[in-house]
Amino acid sequence: MSRLAMIREPAMKQIMASGISLISVQYGILIFTVLYLHSRLQIEVLQAATLLFVAQGAGVAGRILLAAWSDRCRSRYFPVMVCMVAVIVGLLVLVWLPLSSMFMLGCLMAWLGFFGFGWYGPWVAYVAESALVDKTGFVLGLAMAINQLAIVSVPPLMGWMLDITGSFMLGWSLLIAMTLLGLLMTIQCKGEANESHRV
C-alpha cells in the first residue's frame, strides 16, 4: 500500500480526527485554564496554578493507567473515544457550571487532566498498531506532524477569540465542537472500516 493510500484509510482518519481534537483540548487547558479561573471565577493566581498542577498530575496518572487499560481492551481505540467523551463533558461543566468550591474545582481539573492529557498513551499505541510493519515510522511521524499543526495554531486562535470577544466562551466552545466533530468522524470511520471488512 502506498503512503498516499494509507492517508485515506479509515484508521488514519480516526487517528487524525482524534489527535487534532485532543491535542487542541490539551493545549487549551494548559494555556488558558489559569487565566480563565483567575479572570472568570475570581480565583487567586496561585490557587489557579495549583489547580493546573492537579490537572497535570492527573494527566501523568492518566497516561499510565489509560495506556495500561488500552492493552486490555478488545479495541485499542476505545479508550481514546472515552477520552473524547470525557473531555467534552468536563469542558461543558467548566463552562456552564462555574464551581465555587475549590474541592469540586480540583475534582474537575483532575478529570480534565486525566482524560485531556492522559489520552496520548492509548492514542500512540493505536497509531503504532494501525500502521503496516514497514511503515510504522511514517505513520507515527505523519500523525505527530499533523498534531503539531494544531499545537501551533489553536492556542493563538483561542487567544484571538478572547481578544475580540472579551470572553472565554468562544474558545472553550471551539474545543468542545472540535472534539465532538472528531468523535462523530471517528464513529463514521469505524462504520466505513466495518463495511470494507464485509466486502
Backbone torsions as a table, in degrees:
resi	resn	phi	psi	omega
1	MET	NA	133.3	-179.4
2	SER	-74.3	161.1	179.6
3	ARG	-64.8	-36.1	179.2
4	LEU	-65.6	-40.3	179.2
5	ALA	-66.3	-33.7	179.4
6	MET	-60.9	-36.3	-178.1
7	ILE	-62.7	-28.5	-178.2
8	ARG	-86.9	-4.6	-179.8
9	GLU	-68.3	143.9	178.7
10	PRO	-53.8	-39.7	-179.3
11	ALA	-62.6	-39.4	179.8
12	MET	-69.1	-35.5	176.4
13	LYS	-64.6	-40.3	176.1
14	GLN	-60.5	-45.1	-178.6
15	ILE	-60.0	-46.1	-177.1
16	MET	-69.7	-43.1	-178.0
17	ALA	-63.8	-46.0	-178.6
18	SER	-72.8	-40.3	-178.5
19	GLY	-63.0	-46.2	-179.1
20	ILE	-63.3	-45.4	-176.8
21	SER	-68.3	-44.3	-175.7
22	LEU	-73.7	-35.6	177.4
23	ILE	-69.4	-30.8	176.3
24	SER	-66.7	-43.4	176.9
25	VAL	-61.9	-44.8	-178.4
26	GLN	-57.0	-47.8	-177.2
27	TYR	-77.0	-28.6	174.2
28	GLY	-63.5	-45.0	177.2
29	ILE	-63.7	-45.1	-175.8
30	LEU	-62.4	-40.2	-172.4
31	ILE	-92.3	-34.1	-169.8
32	PHE	-107.1	-9.3	-175.5
33	THR	-63.3	-49.4	-177.5
34	VAL	-60.7	-45.5	179.4
35	LEU	-62.8	-41.4	-179.8
36	TYR	-65.3	-48.3	-178.4
37	LEU	-63.4	-35.9	-178.7
38	HIS	-73.5	-46.6	-174.0
39	SER	-84.5	-35.4	-176.4
40	ARG	-88.3	-41.1	-176.2
41	LEU	-104.6	3.2	176.8
42	GLN	58.5	37.8	177.9
43	ILE	-92.2	139.6	178.3
44	GLU	-57.1	146.3	-176.5
45	VAL	-57.3	-41.9	-179.4
46	LEU	-62.6	-41.9	178.5
47	GLN	-66.9	-40.9	178.5
48	ALA	-63.4	-41.1	177.7
49	ALA	-65.6	-35.6	177.0
50	THR	-64.4	-39.2	177.7
51	LEU	-65.2	-37.5	175.3
52	LEU	-65.0	-38.8	176.3
53	PHE	-60.7	-39.8	176.2
54	VAL	-60.1	-44.5	179.0
55	ALA	-60.9	-42.6	-179.1
56	GLN	-68.5	-38.8	176.5
57	GLY	-62.7	-42.3	177.1
58	ALA	-65.1	-33.0	177.5
59	GLY	-65.4	-36.9	176.0
60	VAL	-60.7	-47.2	178.2
61	ALA	-63.1	-39.6	-179.6
62	GLY	-62.6	-39.9	-179.6
63	ARG	-63.5	-33.9	179.7
64	ILE	-79.4	-51.3	-173.0
65	LEU	-70.9	-40.7	179.5
66	LEU	-69.1	-36.0	176.1
67	ALA	-66.0	-39.9	177.3
68	ALA	-64.6	-39.4	178.0
69	TRP	-64.1	-40.8	-178.6
70	SER	-62.6	-28.3	177.3
71	ASP	-65.6	-23.3	-175.6
72	ARG	-105.2	-2.3	179.8
73	CYS	-84.4	147.9	174.1
74	ARG	-63.3	-35.0	176.3
75	SER	-118.2	120.5	177.9
76	ARG	-63.5	-23.1	-176.5
77	TYR	-79.6	-19.2	-177.7
78	PHE	-57.4	-45.6	177.2
79	PRO	-59.8	-32.1	177.3
80	VAL	-65.4	-42.1	177.9
81	MET	-64.7	-39.5	177.1
82	VAL	-60.3	-42.1	178.2
83	CYS	-61.9	-39.6	179.7
84	MET	-63.9	-45.1	178.2
85	VAL	-63.6	-43.1	-176.5
86	ALA	-63.8	-40.0	-179.0
87	VAL	-73.1	-31.2	174.8
88	ILE	-61.7	-47.7	179.0
89	VAL	-61.7	-46.3	-178.8
90	GLY	-61.9	-43.2	179.8
91	LEU	-68.2	-36.1	176.4
92	LEU	-62.3	-42.0	177.1
93	VAL	-64.2	-43.6	-179.7
94	LEU	-59.5	-39.7	-174.7
95	VAL	-84.5	-44.1	-170.2
96	TRP	-97.4	-17.6	179.6
97	LEU	-126.0	69.7	179.9
98	PRO	-55.6	123.5	-174.7
99	LEU	-98.3	138.5	179.8
100	SER	-97.0	-22.8	-179.1
101	SER	-78.2	128.6	177.5
102	MET	-63.3	-34.8	178.6
103	PHE	-63.3	-46.6	-179.9
104	MET	-66.4	-38.4	176.2
105	LEU	-63.9	-38.7	177.4
106	GLY	-62.4	-41.8	177.8
107	CYS	-63.5	-41.9	179.5
108	LEU	-64.5	-43.3	-180.0
109	MET	-67.7	-34.9	175.4
110	ALA	-64.1	-40.8	177.4
111	TRP	-60.9	-50.9	-179.2
112	LEU	-63.7	-37.3	178.6
113	GLY	-69.2	-44.3	-178.0
114	PHE	-58.2	-47.8	-177.1
115	PHE	-91.7	-34.3	-176.6
116	GLY	-77.3	-22.5	173.3
117	PHE	-108.4	-29.7	-174.0
118	GLY	-76.7	-10.7	-177.8
119	TRP	-62.2	-22.1	-167.8
120	TYR	-64.9	-38.6	-179.6
121	GLY	-59.8	-56.4	178.0
122	PRO	-60.5	-34.9	-178.5
123	TRP	-65.7	-46.7	179.1
124	VAL	-62.9	-40.1	178.5
125	ALA	-62.1	-40.9	178.8
126	TYR	-66.7	-41.3	178.0
127	VAL	-58.7	-48.1	-178.6
128	ALA	-63.8	-38.6	-177.8
129	GLU	-72.7	-30.0	-177.2
130	SER	-76.4	-22.9	-175.7
131	ALA	-79.2	150.3	171.1
132	LEU	-66.0	152.2	-173.0
133	VAL	-54.8	-40.5	-176.3
134	ASP	-89.1	5.0	-179.0
135	LYS	-129.4	17.3	-179.0
136	THR	-60.4	-44.6	-179.8
137	GLY	-61.6	-42.6	179.4
138	PHE	-62.7	-45.6	-177.3
139	VAL	-65.3	-45.2	177.7
140	LEU	-61.1	-44.6	-179.9
141	GLY	-63.5	-42.5	-179.9
142	LEU	-64.7	-47.0	-178.8
143	ALA	-60.6	-43.1	-178.7
144	MET	-72.3	-32.4	176.6
145	ALA	-65.6	-40.4	177.4
146	ILE	-64.6	-40.2	176.4
147	ASN	-60.6	-37.9	179.8
148	GLN	-61.6	-33.7	177.5
149	LEU	-61.8	-40.7	177.5
150	ALA	-68.1	-38.5	-178.6
151	ILE	-60.8	-40.9	-175.8
152	VAL	-86.7	-13.5	-176.0
153	SER	-106.7	-36.2	-174.0
154	VAL	-70.0	-46.5	178.5
155	PRO	-58.1	-45.8	176.1
156	PRO	-62.5	-35.3	178.6
157	LEU	-64.5	-42.8	177.6
158	MET	-65.1	-38.3	176.6
159	GLY	-63.8	-40.5	177.7
160	TRP	-63.9	-42.0	177.3
161	MET	-61.8	-39.4	177.8
162	LEU	-64.6	-40.5	-179.0
163	ASP	-64.9	-41.9	-174.0
164	ILE	-83.5	-22.9	-178.1
165	THR	-107.5	-21.5	-175.5
166	GLY	71.3	13.7	-177.5
167	SER	-137.1	148.0	176.5
168	PHE	-82.2	-11.0	-171.2
169	MET	-57.5	-44.0	-177.0
170	LEU	-65.0	-40.6	-180.0
171	GLY	-66.1	-47.8	177.9
172	TRP	-63.0	-38.8	179.0
173	SER	-62.7	-36.7	176.9
174	LEU	-60.6	-44.8	-179.8
175	LEU	-64.4	-41.6	178.3
176	ILE	-62.7	-45.6	-178.8
177	ALA	-64.5	-41.9	179.2
178	MET	-62.0	-42.7	-178.4
179	THR	-69.7	-40.1	177.2
180	LEU	-63.2	-43.0	177.0
181	LEU	-62.8	-43.4	177.6
182	GLY	-60.7	-38.9	178.9
183	LEU	-66.2	-43.6	178.7
184	LEU	-64.3	-40.6	177.1
185	MET	-63.2	-38.3	178.6
186	THR	-61.6	-45.6	179.7
187	ILE	-62.8	-41.2	178.2
188	GLN	-63.8	-41.5	-179.5
189	CYS	-65.8	-36.3	177.5
190	LYS	-64.2	-37.5	176.0
191	GLY	-64.2	-40.7	177.7
192	GLU	-63.5	-41.0	179.9
193	ALA	-64.3	-41.3	179.2
194	ASN	-65.1	-39.0	179.1
195	GLU	-65.0	-41.7	-179.5
196	SER	-66.1	-32.2	178.9
197	HIS	-70.1	-34.1	178.7
198	ARG	-67.3	-37.8	178.4
199	VAL	-69.3	NA	NA
